[in-house]
Amino acid sequence: MPNSASGNGRACVPRLALLAALALAFPHPAARAQDAAPASPATPQAVPVSVARAGRQDVPIYLSGLGSVQALNSVLVRSRVDGTLIKVPVREGQTVKQGDLIAVIDPRPYQAVLDQAMAKKQQDEADLENAKRDLQRYTALARQDFASRQQLETQQAAVARFTAEIAGDVATVEAAQLNLSFCYITSPITGRVGLRQVDPGNLIHAADPGGIVTITQMQPIAATFTLPQQDLPRITAAMRGGPLAVQALNGEGGQLLARGTLLTLDNTIDPSSGTIKLKAEFPNTDMTLWPGQFITAQLHLETLANVLAVPSVAVQHGPAGLYVYSVSADSTVRRAPVKVMVDTGSIAVIASGLEDGATVVTSGQSRLQDGTHVAPRSSDTANGQSVDRAA
């Protein structure tokens, strides 16, 4: 048995050698493919970025400040006489014209006072006529010495007294007529009627602080806003060229509400805040502005014509100054130092360092450096509307 096992082991050795030789002569297909593939360097992955094209355009320059809308004229309608409010012939929210009837106070007591004053005036006029006739008779008698001089002078005094009483009666009648006219309250301005403070049937007094109703002028309308005192020289210089345009935006500074013109500057600077107040007027034809409304006011100083502009987000701040990433034709970027003339917050006006038509990166700059390969995707180019305060 031992001799037999030893013989089998010796027979296996030539077989293993034969298999090894075959494996070397005919390698596995996968191994052949792996050996045949040439080594290639790793391709850098492109960084996705948003880009915009620099171009020449007109860029308006605005100064922006917070403000509020206020009426050019607002009147609290009050009664000038005491009495019962019997009629309010206008509706809340109605637009009235100057001179329209607003309220009626019971006129009967004041009509009675007027009638009394006129009756007293008529009585005094009759007494005056009688005194004048007596004066004529005493004058004729005095010429013939049938009346004393004292009687003549007494009658002359009576005529003068009645004349003075009639003058007083005229003033009393005028005062009574004026009080009677106060019973019919008319609108002093053209405007919108506010909410009524007193209902008909109530007894009102001239001293009541609340009044009857408020009338507010809505067209045109005004707005006041503030700007830093540092902008004052630029504003006064621009005003010398003519009226300045002002546009009102909603409180968030987005939607355009109305366009108007600057009326005036305040005559003092607020020392507590270092700001100056400005007042603008708006036609408000579509009633988009309302008294008390908060707005963002934009004062148009000037328009820079045909300047090179890029979106403000393209301009980056570095240790050596401002720069942009410019995209080359081979989709690589380079850092281009630039000088910015004005940055409106949405548009940067480039003074130097960039050519017209250059493509600049507007987002994704944090992953870039000179020579980085990028995959650009287009974004909005610079537009001429600035929405923030000019730098």
C-alpha positions as CSV (number, residue, x, y, z in Angstrom):
1,M,0.0,0.0,0.0
2,P,2.7,2.6,0.7
3,N,4.3,1.9,-2.6
4,S,1.1,2.5,-4.4
5,A,0.4,6.0,-2.7
6,S,3.9,7.1,-3.5
7,G,3.3,6.3,-7.1
8,N,0.1,8.3,-7.3
9,G,1.8,11.4,-5.8
10,R,4.6,11.3,-8.4
11,A,1.9,11.1,-11.2
12,C,0.2,14.3,-10.0
13,V,3.3,16.5,-10.3
14,P,3.6,16.4,-14.1
15,R,-0.1,17.3,-14.4
16,L,0.2,20.5,-12.3
17,A,3.2,21.5,-14.3
18,L,1.2,21.1,-17.5
19,L,-1.7,23.2,-16.2
20,A,0.6,26.0,-15.1
21,A,2.2,26.1,-18.5
22,L,-1.2,26.2,-20.2
23,A,-2.3,29.1,-18.0
24,L,0.7,31.1,-19.0
25,A,0.2,30.4,-22.6
26,F,-3.5,31.2,-22.7
27,P,-4.4,33.8,-20.0
28,H,-8.0,34.6,-18.9
29,P,-9.8,37.2,-21.2
30,A,-10.4,39.6,-18.3
31,A,-6.7,39.6,-17.5
32,R,-5.8,40.1,-21.1
33,A,-8.2,43.2,-21.3
34,Q,-6.8,44.6,-18.1
35,D,-3.3,44.2,-19.3
36,A,-4.1,45.7,-22.6
37,A,-5.8,49.0,-21.2
38,P,-3.3,51.9,-21.2
39,A,-3.1,54.0,-18.1
40,S,-4.8,57.5,-18.4
41,P,-4.5,60.5,-16.1
42,A,-7.6,61.5,-13.9
43,T,-9.9,64.1,-15.6
44,P,-10.7,67.1,-13.2
45,Q,-14.4,67.5,-12.4
46,A,-16.0,70.8,-13.6
47,V,-17.4,73.1,-10.9
48,P,-21.0,74.2,-11.7
49,V,-21.4,78.0,-11.6
50,S,-23.8,80.7,-12.7
51,V,-22.5,83.3,-15.1
52,A,-23.6,86.6,-16.6
53,R,-22.2,88.8,-19.4
54,A,-20.8,92.2,-18.8
55,G,-22.3,94.8,-21.0
56,R,-22.7,98.6,-21.5
57,Q,-26.0,100.2,-20.4
58,D,-27.5,103.2,-18.8
59,V,-27.5,102.8,-15.0
60,P,-29.8,105.1,-12.9
61,I,-28.4,106.1,-9.5
62,Y,-30.9,106.3,-6.6
63,L,-30.7,107.3,-2.9
64,S,-33.1,105.2,-0.9
65,G,-34.7,106.0,2.4
66,L,-37.6,104.9,4.6
67,G,-40.6,107.2,4.8
68,S,-44.3,107.4,5.2
69,V,-47.2,108.8,3.2
70,Q,-49.1,111.8,4.4
71,A,-51.9,113.9,3.1
72,L,-51.1,117.3,1.6
73,N,-54.1,118.6,3.5
74,S,-56.2,117.0,6.2
75,V,-59.1,118.7,8.1
76,L,-60.9,117.6,11.2
77,V,-64.4,119.0,10.7
78,R,-65.8,120.4,13.9
79,S,-68.9,122.4,14.8
80,R,-68.5,126.1,15.5
81,V,-71.8,126.3,17.3
82,D,-73.7,124.2,19.9
83,G,-76.7,122.3,18.8
84,T,-78.2,119.0,17.7
85,L,-76.7,117.3,14.7
86,I,-79.7,116.5,12.5
87,K,-78.1,115.5,9.2
88,V,-74.9,114.1,7.8
89,P,-75.5,114.0,4.0
90,V,-72.2,112.4,3.0
91,R,-71.1,108.7,3.2
92,E,-68.0,107.4,4.8
93,G,-65.3,107.0,2.2
94,Q,-67.0,109.4,-0.2
95,T,-65.0,111.9,-2.2
96,V,-66.3,115.4,-1.7
97,K,-65.4,118.7,-3.3
98,Q,-64.7,122.0,-1.6
99,G,-68.0,123.6,-0.5
100,D,-70.0,120.4,-0.4
101,L,-72.4,120.1,2.5
102,I,-71.0,117.8,5.2
103,A,-73.3,118.2,8.2
104,V,-76.4,120.2,9.4
105,I,-76.9,121.4,12.9
106,D,-80.5,122.3,14.0
107,P,-80.7,125.9,12.7
108,R,-84.0,126.9,14.4
109,P,-82.5,128.5,17.6
110,Y,-80.1,130.6,15.5
111,Q,-82.8,131.6,13.0
112,A,-84.8,132.9,16.0
113,V,-81.9,134.9,17.2
114,L,-81.4,136.4,13.7
115,D,-85.1,137.3,13.5
116,Q,-84.9,139.1,16.9
117,A,-81.8,141.0,15.7
118,M,-83.5,142.1,12.5
119,A,-86.7,143.2,14.4
120,K,-84.6,145.3,16.8
121,K,-82.8,146.8,13.8
122,Q,-86.1,147.7,12.1
123,Q,-87.4,149.3,15.4
124,D,-84.3,151.4,15.7
125,E,-84.5,152.5,12.1
126,A,-88.1,153.7,12.7
127,D,-87.0,155.6,15.8
128,L,-84.2,157.2,13.8
129,E,-86.6,158.4,11.1
130,N,-88.8,160.0,13.7
131,A,-85.8,161.6,15.4
132,K,-84.7,163.0,12.1
133,R,-88.1,164.6,11.4
134,D,-88.1,166.1,14.9
135,L,-84.7,167.5,14.3
136,Q,-85.9,169.1,11.1
137,R,-88.7,170.8,12.9
138,Y,-86.5,171.9,15.8
139,T,-84.1,173.4,13.3
140,A,-86.8,175.4,11.6
141,L,-88.2,176.6,14.9
142,A,-84.7,177.5,16.2
143,R,-84.2,179.8,13.2
144,Q,-87.3,181.8,14.2
145,D,-86.4,181.6,17.9
146,F,-89.4,179.5,18.7
147,A,-87.2,176.7,20.0
148,S,-84.2,176.9,22.3
149,R,-80.8,175.9,21.3
150,Q,-80.8,173.3,24.0
151,Q,-83.8,171.6,22.5
152,L,-82.1,171.6,19.1
153,E,-78.9,170.0,20.5
154,T,-80.9,167.4,22.5
155,Q,-82.6,166.3,19.3
156,Q,-79.3,166.2,17.4
157,A,-78.0,163.9,20.1
158,A,-81.1,161.7,19.8
159,V,-80.5,161.3,16.0
160,A,-76.8,160.4,16.7
161,R,-77.9,157.8,19.4
162,F,-80.3,156.1,17.1
163,T,-77.8,156.0,14.3
164,A,-75.3,154.3,16.6
165,E,-77.9,151.8,17.8
166,I,-78.6,150.9,14.1
167,A,-74.9,150.3,13.6
168,G,-74.9,148.0,16.6
169,D,-78.1,146.3,15.2
170,V,-76.3,145.7,11.9
171,A,-73.4,144.0,13.7
172,T,-75.8,141.9,15.7
173,V,-77.6,140.8,12.6
174,E,-74.4,139.9,10.9
175,A,-73.3,137.8,13.9
176,A,-76.6,136.0,14.0
177,Q,-76.4,135.3,10.2
178,L,-72.9,134.0,10.7
179,N,-73.9,131.6,13.5
180,L,-76.8,130.5,11.4
181,S,-74.5,129.7,8.5
182,F,-72.3,127.7,10.9
183,C,-75.3,125.3,11.2
184,Y,-74.6,124.2,7.6
185,I,-71.0,122.8,7.7
186,T,-69.3,122.5,4.3
187,S,-66.1,120.9,3.2
188,P,-63.1,123.2,3.3
189,I,-61.1,121.1,0.9
190,T,-61.6,118.4,-1.8
191,G,-60.8,115.0,-0.4
192,R,-62.0,111.7,1.0
193,V,-64.4,111.5,4.0
194,G,-63.2,109.4,6.8
195,L,-65.1,107.4,9.4
196,R,-67.9,109.4,11.1
197,Q,-67.3,110.3,14.8
198,V,-70.8,111.5,15.7
199,D,-74.1,110.1,14.5
200,P,-77.1,112.3,13.8
201,G,-79.3,113.1,16.8
202,N,-76.4,113.8,19.2
203,L,-76.0,117.1,20.9
204,I,-72.6,118.5,19.9
205,H,-70.6,121.5,21.1
206,A,-68.0,123.8,19.6
207,A,-65.6,122.7,22.3
208,D,-65.9,119.0,21.5
209,P,-62.3,117.7,20.6
210,G,-63.3,114.7,18.5
211,G,-65.1,116.6,15.7
212,I,-67.6,115.1,13.3
213,V,-65.5,113.7,10.5
214,T,-62.1,114.0,9.0
215,I,-61.6,114.9,5.3
216,T,-58.2,114.0,3.8
217,Q,-56.8,115.2,0.4
218,M,-55.7,112.1,-1.5
219,Q,-54.9,113.5,-5.0
220,P,-52.2,114.6,-5.0
221,I,-50.6,113.1,-1.9
222,A,-47.3,113.6,-0.2
223,A,-44.6,111.4,1.4
224,T,-41.7,112.3,3.7
225,F,-38.5,110.3,4.0
226,T,-35.1,110.7,5.4
227,L,-31.6,110.4,4.0
228,P,-28.1,110.6,5.7
229,Q,-26.7,114.1,6.0
230,Q,-23.7,113.0,3.9
231,D,-25.9,112.9,0.8
232,L,-27.0,116.5,1.2
233,P,-24.3,118.0,-1.1
234,R,-25.2,115.5,-3.9
235,I,-28.9,116.2,-3.5
236,T,-28.6,120.0,-3.6
237,A,-26.2,119.8,-6.6
238,A,-28.7,117.6,-8.4
239,M,-31.6,119.9,-7.6
240,R,-29.9,122.8,-9.3
241,G,-30.5,120.9,-12.6
242,G,-34.2,120.8,-12.1
243,P,-36.9,118.8,-10.3
244,L,-35.8,115.4,-9.1
245,A,-37.9,112.3,-9.7
246,V,-38.9,110.2,-6.7
247,Q,-40.5,106.7,-6.8
248,A,-42.3,105.0,-4.0
249,L,-42.0,101.3,-3.3
250,N,-43.8,99.1,-0.8
251,G,-42.3,98.7,2.6
252,E,-40.1,95.8,1.6
253,G,-38.6,98.0,-1.3
254,G,-39.9,95.7,-4.0
255,Q,-43.1,96.7,-5.8
256,L,-43.3,100.1,-7.5
257,L,-46.3,102.0,-6.2
258,A,-46.1,105.5,-7.6
259,R,-43.8,108.0,-9.3
260,G,-43.6,111.7,-8.2
261,T,-41.3,114.6,-7.8
262,L,-39.3,116.0,-4.9
263,L,-40.9,119.1,-3.4
264,T,-38.3,120.3,-0.9
265,L,-35.8,119.5,1.8
266,D,-36.3,120.3,5.4
267,N,-34.5,123.4,6.7
268,T,-32.6,121.6,9.4
269,I,-30.7,118.3,9.9
270,D,-31.9,116.1,12.8
271,P,-28.8,116.1,15.1
272,S,-30.0,113.0,17.0
273,S,-29.9,110.8,13.9
274,G,-27.8,112.8,11.5
275,T,-30.4,112.6,8.8
276,I,-32.4,115.2,6.8
277,K,-36.1,115.0,5.9
278,L,-37.3,115.3,2.4
279,K,-40.9,115.7,1.0
280,A,-42.1,114.5,-2.3
281,E,-45.5,114.8,-4.1
282,F,-47.3,112.0,-6.0
283,P,-50.3,112.4,-8.3
284,N,-51.8,109.2,-6.8
285,T,-54.2,108.8,-9.7
286,D,-54.7,105.1,-9.1
287,M,-54.9,105.6,-5.3
288,T,-52.0,103.2,-4.5
289,L,-50.7,105.5,-1.7
290,W,-52.6,106.0,1.5
291,P,-51.9,108.4,4.4
292,G,-49.9,106.7,7.1
293,Q,-48.5,104.0,4.8
294,F,-44.8,103.1,5.2
295,I,-42.8,103.1,1.9
296,T,-39.3,103.0,0.6
297,A,-38.6,106.2,-1.3
298,Q,-36.0,106.3,-4.1
299,L,-34.6,109.7,-5.1
300,H,-33.2,109.7,-8.6
301,L,-30.0,111.6,-8.6
302,E,-28.6,110.9,-12.1
303,T,-28.2,108.3,-14.8
304,L,-24.8,107.0,-15.8
305,A,-24.9,106.6,-19.6
306,N,-23.3,103.7,-21.5
307,V,-21.2,102.3,-18.7
308,L,-19.9,98.8,-18.3
309,A,-22.0,96.9,-15.7
310,V,-22.1,93.5,-14.1
311,P,-24.4,92.1,-11.4
312,S,-23.2,93.1,-8.0
313,V,-23.0,89.5,-6.8
314,A,-20.1,89.0,-9.4
315,V,-17.8,91.4,-7.5
316,Q,-15.8,89.7,-4.7
317,H,-13.7,91.2,-1.9
318,G,-10.2,90.0,-1.5
319,P,-7.1,91.0,0.4
320,A,-5.8,92.9,-2.6
321,G,-9.1,94.6,-3.4
322,L,-12.1,93.8,-5.6
323,Y,-12.1,91.2,-8.3
324,V,-14.3,89.0,-10.4
325,Y,-13.9,85.5,-11.9
326,S,-13.8,85.8,-15.6
327,V,-14.6,82.7,-17.7
328,S,-12.3,81.9,-20.6
329,A,-13.2,80.2,-23.9
330,D,-11.9,76.9,-22.6
331,S,-14.3,77.0,-19.6
332,T,-11.6,77.9,-17.1
333,V,-11.7,80.9,-14.8
334,R,-9.2,83.5,-13.9
335,R,-9.3,86.1,-11.1
336,A,-9.5,89.6,-12.7
337,P,-8.9,92.6,-10.4
338,V,-11.5,95.4,-11.1
339,K,-12.2,98.9,-10.0
340,V,-15.9,99.7,-9.2
341,M,-17.2,103.2,-9.9
342,V,-20.7,102.7,-8.3
343,D,-22.4,99.7,-6.7
344,T,-26.2,100.2,-6.6
345,G,-26.7,97.0,-4.7
346,S,-27.9,95.1,-7.7
347,I,-25.6,96.5,-10.4
348,A,-21.8,97.2,-10.2
349,V,-20.5,99.8,-12.6
350,I,-16.9,98.7,-13.6
351,A,-14.4,101.5,-14.1
352,S,-11.5,99.3,-15.2
353,G,-10.3,95.7,-15.2
354,L,-12.9,94.1,-17.4
355,E,-13.8,94.1,-21.0
356,D,-17.2,94.6,-22.6
357,G,-18.8,91.2,-23.3
358,A,-16.7,89.3,-20.8
359,T,-18.4,86.4,-19.0
360,V,-18.2,86.6,-15.2
361,V,-19.2,84.2,-12.5
362,T,-22.2,85.3,-10.4
363,S,-22.5,82.3,-8.0
364,G,-20.3,79.4,-6.9
365,Q,-17.1,81.6,-6.4
366,S,-16.2,79.9,-3.1
367,R,-15.0,76.8,-4.9
368,L,-12.9,78.6,-7.5
369,Q,-9.3,79.6,-8.0
370,D,-7.3,80.5,-11.1
371,G,-7.5,77.8,-13.7
372,T,-10.5,76.0,-12.2
373,H,-12.5,74.2,-14.9
374,V,-16.2,75.3,-14.6
375,A,-19.6,74.2,-16.1
376,P,-21.3,77.5,-16.7
377,R,-25.1,78.0,-16.6
378,S,-26.5,81.3,-17.7
379,S,-28.1,83.7,-15.2
380,D,-29.7,87.1,-15.6
381,T,-27.4,89.7,-17.0
382,A,-27.1,93.2,-15.3
383,N,-30.1,95.4,-15.8
384,G,-30.5,99.1,-15.5
385,Q,-32.7,99.2,-12.4
386,S,-31.1,99.8,-9.1
387,V,-33.1,99.2,-6.0
388,D,-30.8,100.1,-3.2
389,R,-28.9,103.1,-2.1
390,A,-25.9,104.0,-4.3
391,A,-22.5,103.4,-2.8
